[in-house]
Amino acid sequence: MRAIGIILAGGNSTKMKELSNKRAISAMPVGGSYRAIDFALSNMSNSHVQKVAVLTQYNSRSLNEHLSSSKWWDFGRKQGGLFVFTPTITSDNGFWYRGTADAIAQNLTFLKNSHEPYVIIASGDGIYKMDYNKLLEYHIEKRADITVVTKSMPADESVNRFGVVRTDEDNRIVEFEEKPLITKNNMISAGIYLIRRRALIELIEQTMNEDRYDFVKDILIRYKELKRIYSYELDTYWSNIATVDSYYNTNMDFLKKDIRDYFFREYPDVYSKMDDNPPAKYNPGAVVKNSLVSSGSILNGYVENSIIFKKVYVGNNVTIKNSIILNDVHIGDNTYIENCIVESRTTLRPDSSFIGAPDKVKVVVEVNDRYGFES
């Protein structure tokens, strides 16, 4: 494909509460065996985008470890590759990324040293499948300056944390509101953009000269009358995991057979870094209903409508319902968990109880010694 990729993975969200205390949102575990960024990386790889830059910043250690080898997404070629860029202090710049446009500006050399005519910019926290080649064909057909991937949301779903767009009969964007409190529109930006490389360089340089730092506010919204900005509507599954509720609901979606088959069994595949774990072990007495259980886990209790990530130990007489148990959690005997997200590397004491509500999921973070159960 005649494009390079940029994945914006440096952001933080207070709406993720404790879940973002030790990792970037793009590094959040999803669907039992994946990280959120795997979906954008897999889309790039499956679309034959051979040169991809990931811009990281906030709590990026686990994300950088996940991206330590490009072989999992097949970027390890003599041509192209996977590049991870973090903010760099120089004699000319002493800032962290001050916004999405500034993140691109601080890595403008990557764009200038590339030769592909187009750039695909994607968020690292979107869960979806997409062929970017079709996006490029649409972009060329419309003779667009910028194409924004959009998604029509259900009428009863709040869209105030997204960019909301309105288009004319030709799908040209005529109105773009960033995180409006009240709106009559239900079409949102999915955080995926396509633009010519030289045009992006010019826009970024102009934006920086005016001390503007946000790609949406200072480029898309500001230039919507001057540039031909079009909407490309995505009609397949898409979700953003930047809040606790959306993260929980997205993972619960993987328990639905049609969505699970769409991501796990239908071409193209979603790729991720593989861990060398043994298969999940179900000891006598373990009961599992409509759940995903990942490698390295050992189950002794009852699990229903839940996702058990890697290397989780579930003790005797434990009940887990409608919950997400992240990596490397030890759950003591006689524990009851319902409507919860249990943070990774947590140890839950025996005879504990953690209960949330369907509309208010409880995030569980316990710091106990794994073997002596001492605080």
Secondary structure per residue as TSV (DSSP state, phi and psi in degrees):
chain	resnum	aa	ss	phi	psi
A	1	M	-	360.0	142.1
A	2	R	-	-85.0	56.1
A	3	A	E	-153.0	153.8
A	4	I	E	-107.8	162.6
A	5	G	E	-117.5	144.4
A	6	I	E	-128.3	124.1
A	7	I	E	-110.6	120.4
A	8	L	E	-86.4	108.9
A	9	A	E	-131.4	26.3
A	10	G	-	-103.0	-2.7
A	11	G	-	-79.7	163.6
A	12	N	-	-129.2	154.3
A	13	S	-	-138.2	121.2
A	14	T	G	-67.0	-17.4
A	15	K	G	-71.6	-10.0
A	16	M	G	-86.8	-5.5
A	17	K	G	53.7	-133.7
A	18	E	G	-66.2	-18.9
A	19	L	G	-66.1	-23.9
A	20	S	G	-101.3	12.4
A	21	N	S	-70.5	-27.5
A	22	K	S	-129.1	10.9
A	23	R	S	-155.2	156.2
A	24	A	-	-71.7	153.3
A	25	I	G	-59.7	-37.2
A	26	S	G	-64.5	-17.2
A	27	A	G	-95.4	4.2
A	28	M	-	-63.6	134.0
A	29	P	E	-66.2	139.9
A	30	V	E	-139.4	139.0
A	31	G	T	64.6	23.5
A	32	G	T	92.4	-42.7
A	33	S	T	-133.3	3.6
A	34	Y	E	-116.9	167.0
A	35	R	E	-110.5	155.3
A	36	A	T	-56.4	-39.3
A	37	I	H	-68.6	-18.1
A	38	D	H	-59.0	-30.5
A	39	F	H	-72.0	-44.5
A	40	A	H	-65.7	-42.2
A	41	L	H	-63.6	-41.2
A	42	S	H	-66.4	-38.9
A	43	N	H	-62.0	-40.6
A	44	M	H	-62.1	-48.0
A	45	S	H	-63.9	-45.6
A	46	N	H	-68.1	-23.0
A	47	S	T	-90.2	4.0
A	48	H	T	64.7	33.8
A	49	V	-	-83.7	112.6
A	50	Q	-	-95.1	-10.9
A	51	K	E	-129.2	113.3
A	52	V	E	-132.0	133.5
A	53	A	E	-110.9	132.4
A	54	V	E	-108.7	122.1
A	55	L	E	-98.9	109.9
A	56	T	E	-112.5	159.2
A	57	Q	-	-155.4	-69.4
A	58	Y	T	-75.8	127.9
A	59	N	T	44.0	53.4
A	60	S	-	-91.2	2.3
A	61	R	H	-58.6	-53.4
A	62	S	H	-67.4	-32.5
A	63	L	H	-67.5	-43.0
A	64	N	H	-63.5	-37.3
A	65	E	H	-64.0	-40.5
A	66	H	H	-63.4	-32.6
A	67	L	T	-95.8	15.1
A	68	S	S	-65.5	-22.4
A	69	S	-	-131.9	135.2
A	70	S	S	-86.3	-4.7
A	71	K	G	-65.3	-28.3
A	72	W	G	-64.9	-28.2
A	73	W	G	-110.0	9.4
A	74	D	T	63.0	40.8
A	75	F	-	-97.6	-2.1
A	76	G	-	-80.4	72.6
A	77	R	S	-119.2	165.8
A	78	K	S	-65.4	-33.6
A	79	Q	S	-98.9	131.0
A	80	G	-	83.9	-150.0
A	81	G	E	134.8	176.8
A	82	L	E	-108.3	125.5
A	83	F	E	-119.2	134.9
A	84	V	E	-115.0	118.6
A	85	F	E	-115.3	129.0
A	86	T	-	-114.2	162.5
A	87	P	-	-58.1	135.9
A	88	T	-	-121.8	125.7
A	89	I	-	-79.1	124.7
A	90	T	-	-129.0	177.9
A	91	S	S	-67.0	-22.8
A	92	D	S	-97.3	-17.4
A	93	N	-	-143.0	127.0
A	94	G	-	-119.4	19.6
A	95	F	-	-104.4	149.4
A	96	W	-	-73.7	174.3
A	97	Y	-	-62.5	123.8
A	98	R	-	-93.8	1.6
A	99	G	S	167.2	176.0
A	100	T	H	-66.1	-38.2
A	101	A	H	-68.0	-38.4
A	102	D	H	-67.0	-34.6
A	103	A	H	-61.1	-43.0
A	104	I	H	-68.5	-39.8
A	105	A	H	-62.0	-39.9
A	106	Q	T	-71.1	-11.3
A	107	N	T	-122.3	32.7
A	108	L	H	-64.6	-25.0
A	109	T	H	-59.8	-34.9
A	110	F	H	-59.2	-42.3
A	111	L	H	-69.9	-43.2
A	112	K	H	-68.9	-28.9
A	113	N	T	-88.0	-2.9
A	114	S	-	-90.7	164.4
A	115	H	-	-120.6	-14.5
A	116	E	-	-65.1	142.9
A	117	P	S	-76.7	-18.7
A	118	Y	E	-123.6	159.6
A	119	V	E	-130.2	132.2
A	120	I	E	-105.6	122.3
A	121	I	E	-108.0	125.7
A	122	A	E	-134.0	150.1
A	123	S	E	-80.2	148.9
A	124	G	T	-88.2	1.3
A	125	D	T	-116.8	20.7
A	126	G	E	-97.3	138.0
A	127	I	E	-109.5	107.5
A	128	Y	E	-170.2	167.4
A	129	K	-	-118.5	141.0
A	130	M	-	-160.2	139.7
A	131	D	-	-94.4	107.0
A	132	Y	H	-68.5	-17.2
A	133	N	H	-63.4	-39.0
A	134	K	H	-67.2	-35.3
A	135	L	H	-63.0	-42.0
A	136	L	H	-66.0	-41.5
A	137	E	H	-60.3	-42.7
A	138	Y	H	-64.6	-42.9
A	139	H	H	-58.9	-44.3
A	140	I	H	-70.0	-40.7
A	141	E	H	-60.7	-39.5
A	142	K	T	-83.7	-6.5
A	143	R	T	52.5	45.2
A	144	A	-	-82.6	152.3
A	145	D	S	-83.0	-41.7
A	146	I	E	-138.7	137.5
A	147	T	E	-116.5	130.6
A	148	V	E	-110.1	125.5
A	149	V	E	-76.0	128.6
A	150	T	E	-123.4	165.9
A	151	K	E	-144.5	129.9
A	152	S	E	-82.9	121.7
A	153	M	-	-93.9	156.3
A	154	P	-	-57.4	146.4
A	155	A	T	-60.3	-29.1
A	156	D	T	-91.2	4.1
A	157	E	S	-99.0	133.5
A	158	S	-	-69.5	136.5
A	159	V	-	-118.9	17.1
A	160	N	T	-75.1	-1.4
A	161	R	T	-103.6	7.6
A	162	F	S	-117.1	168.6
A	163	G	E	-81.1	126.5
A	164	V	E	-106.6	132.2
A	165	V	E	-121.6	156.1
A	166	R	E	-131.5	137.1
A	167	T	E	-119.5	162.3
A	168	D	-	-91.1	-171.1
A	169	E	T	-67.1	-17.0
A	170	D	T	-98.1	8.3
A	171	N	-	71.4	14.4
A	172	R	B	-78.6	135.3
A	173	I	E	-74.8	121.3
A	174	V	E	-110.4	-12.4
A	175	E	E	-147.6	135.6
A	176	F	E	-141.2	110.7
A	177	E	E	-110.1	128.8
A	178	E	E	-93.2	112.9
A	179	K	S	51.0	57.9
A	180	P	-	-72.5	146.8
A	181	L	S	-70.2	-40.7
A	182	I	S	-134.2	134.4
A	183	T	-	-153.8	151.9
A	184	K	S	-94.9	-8.8
A	185	N	-	-91.6	150.0
A	186	N	-	-123.7	10.7
A	187	M	E	-94.5	125.2
A	188	I	E	-118.4	159.3
A	189	S	E	-79.5	133.6
A	190	A	E	-87.8	3.8
A	191	G	E	75.1	28.3
A	192	I	E	-127.2	127.4
A	193	Y	E	-134.8	149.9
A	194	L	E	-127.9	132.9
A	195	I	E	-153.6	153.4
A	196	R	E	-65.7	141.2
A	197	R	H	-60.5	-46.0
A	198	R	H	-66.8	-36.3
A	199	A	H	-65.7	-39.4
A	200	L	H	-64.3	-42.9
A	201	I	H	-58.8	-46.0
A	202	E	H	-63.3	-43.7
A	203	L	H	-66.1	-41.0
A	204	I	H	-65.5	-43.5
A	205	E	H	-63.8	-40.8
A	206	Q	H	-65.3	-41.8
A	207	T	H	-63.8	-41.5
A	208	M	H	-66.5	-37.0
A	209	N	H	-62.4	-24.9
A	210	E	T	-100.0	12.3
A	211	D	T	55.7	45.2
A	212	R	-	-115.6	143.2
A	213	Y	-	-130.5	-3.9
A	214	D	-	-108.9	129.8
A	215	F	H	-66.5	-41.3
A	216	V	I	-71.6	-56.5
A	217	K	I	-68.1	-41.2
A	218	D	I	-97.0	-5.6
A	219	I	I	-124.2	-61.6
A	220	L	I	-63.3	-51.5
A	221	I	I	-72.9	-41.7
A	222	R	T	-68.8	-31.7
A	223	Y	T	-105.8	11.0
A	224	K	T	-64.8	-23.8
A	225	E	T	-85.7	-24.8
A	226	L	T	-94.1	-27.2
A	227	K	S	-112.1	152.5
A	228	R	-	-84.9	96.1
A	229	I	E	-107.2	118.5
A	230	Y	E	-113.1	156.5
A	231	S	E	-100.7	132.2
A	232	Y	E	-115.7	109.2
A	233	E	E	-84.7	129.9
A	234	L	-	-89.6	124.7
A	235	D	-	-107.8	11.0
A	236	T	S	-112.2	-175.8
A	237	Y	-	-61.6	135.2
A	238	W	E	-150.2	137.2
A	239	S	E	-148.9	152.0
A	240	N	E	-117.3	135.3
A	241	I	-	-106.1	26.0
A	242	A	-	-81.2	7.8
A	243	T	S	-131.8	160.9
A	244	V	H	-59.1	-45.7
A	245	D	H	-64.4	-43.8
A	246	S	H	-68.5	-34.6
A	247	Y	H	-64.2	-45.2
A	248	Y	H	-63.1	-49.1
A	249	N	H	-64.9	-36.9
A	250	T	H	-63.2	-44.9
A	251	N	H	-64.4	-39.9
A	252	M	H	-63.9	-28.6
A	253	D	H	-59.9	-29.5
A	254	F	T	-70.2	-10.5
A	255	L	T	-83.1	-9.0
A	256	K	S	-85.8	129.4
A	257	K	H	-58.0	-42.3
A	258	D	H	-65.6	-39.6
A	259	I	H	-72.8	-40.5
A	260	R	H	-61.9	-44.3
A	261	D	H	-65.7	-36.8
A	262	Y	H	-59.7	-43.3
A	263	F	H	-86.4	-35.5
A	264	F	H	-93.5	-28.7
A	265	R	T	-118.5	-20.4
A	266	E	S	-92.1	141.5
A	267	Y	S	-72.0	143.6
A	268	P	S	-82.0	163.1
A	269	D	-	-81.4	162.9
A	270	V	-	-106.4	129.2
A	271	Y	-	-107.4	154.7
A	272	S	-	-153.4	163.3
A	273	K	-	-65.4	130.8
A	274	M	-	-94.6	134.0
A	275	D	-	-98.8	147.0
A	276	D	-	-88.4	70.5
A	277	N	-	-107.1	152.4
A	278	P	-	-72.6	165.6
A	279	P	-	-63.0	159.1
A	280	A	-	-61.4	144.3
A	281	K	E	-115.9	126.6
A	282	Y	E	-108.8	105.4
A	283	N	-	-77.2	161.3
A	284	P	T	-53.8	131.7
A	285	G	T	99.8	-15.2
A	286	A	-	-72.5	138.0
A	287	V	E	-129.9	126.0
A	288	V	E	-128.8	126.0
A	289	K	E	-127.8	126.9
A	290	N	S	44.4	56.9
A	291	S	-	-138.4	159.7
A	292	L	E	-106.6	128.7
A	293	V	E	-124.4	124.4
A	294	S	-	-93.5	170.6
A	295	S	T	-62.6	150.5
A	296	G	T	82.9	-2.8
A	297	S	-	-88.8	150.7
A	298	I	E	-126.5	122.7
A	299	L	E	-116.5	131.4
A	300	N	-	-120.3	-18.0
A	301	G	S	-106.2	-153.9
A	302	Y	E	-107.4	126.0
A	303	V	E	-128.2	127.4
A	304	E	E	-139.0	133.0
A	305	N	S	49.5	48.9
A	306	S	-	-138.8	165.1
A	307	I	E	-119.8	121.0
A	308	I	E	-106.9	114.4
A	309	F	-	-80.3	-166.3
A	310	K	T	-72.9	145.3
A	311	K	T	55.8	46.3
A	312	V	-	-100.5	135.4
A	313	Y	E	-108.7	122.6
A	314	V	E	-111.0	115.7
A	315	G	-	-73.9	-176.1
A	316	N	T	-71.3	142.7
A	317	N	T	58.6	30.7
A	318	V	-	-91.9	140.7
A	319	T	E	-120.7	126.5
A	320	I	E	-127.4	121.7
A	321	K	E	-131.8	136.3
A	322	N	S	50.5	44.3
A	323	S	-	-133.5	164.4
A	324	I	E	-120.3	120.9
A	325	I	E	-110.1	111.7
A	326	L	-	-77.5	-179.0
A	327	N	T	-60.4	144.0
A	328	D	T	58.7	46.8
A	329	V	-	-102.4	138.0
A	330	H	E	-111.9	119.5
A	331	I	E	-111.1	116.3
A	332	G	-	-68.9	165.5
A	333	D	T	-59.8	151.5
A	334	N	T	61.6	31.8
A	335	T	-	-98.8	143.3
A	336	Y	E	-119.5	126.4
A	337	I	E	-132.0	128.2
A	338	E	E	-147.4	134.2
A	339	N	S	54.3	50.6
A	340	C	E	-131.7	159.1
A	341	I	E	-117.4	116.7
A	342	V	E	-97.6	119.9
A	343	E	-	-63.7	152.2
A	344	S	T	-63.7	153.8
A	345	R	T	56.9	28.3
A	346	T	-	-91.9	144.8
A	347	T	E	-117.8	120.8
A	348	L	E	-101.1	128.0
A	349	R	-	-63.6	153.2
A	350	P	T	-60.9	154.1
A	351	D	T	62.9	30.2
A	352	S	-	-96.7	162.8
A	353	S	E	-141.2	129.6
A	354	F	E	-133.9	114.0
A	355	I	E	-131.7	121.1
A	356	G	-	-103.7	-166.9
A	357	A	B	-120.7	154.9
A	358	P	T	-55.9	-32.4
A	359	D	T	-101.0	3.9
A	360	K	B	-149.1	86.4
A	361	V	-	-70.3	139.6
A	362	K	E	-93.7	129.7
A	363	V	E	-95.5	122.6
A	364	V	E	-106.0	120.0
A	365	V	-	-131.1	106.8
A	366	E	-	-115.9	137.4
A	367	V	-	-114.7	94.8
A	368	N	-	-129.4	150.8
A	369	D	-	-67.3	132.4
A	370	R	T	-66.1	-31.4
A	371	Y	T	-105.9	-35.5
A	372	G	T	-99.3	-6.7
A	373	F	-	52.5	46.2
A	374	E	-	-105.4	143.1
A	375	S	-	-69.8	360.0
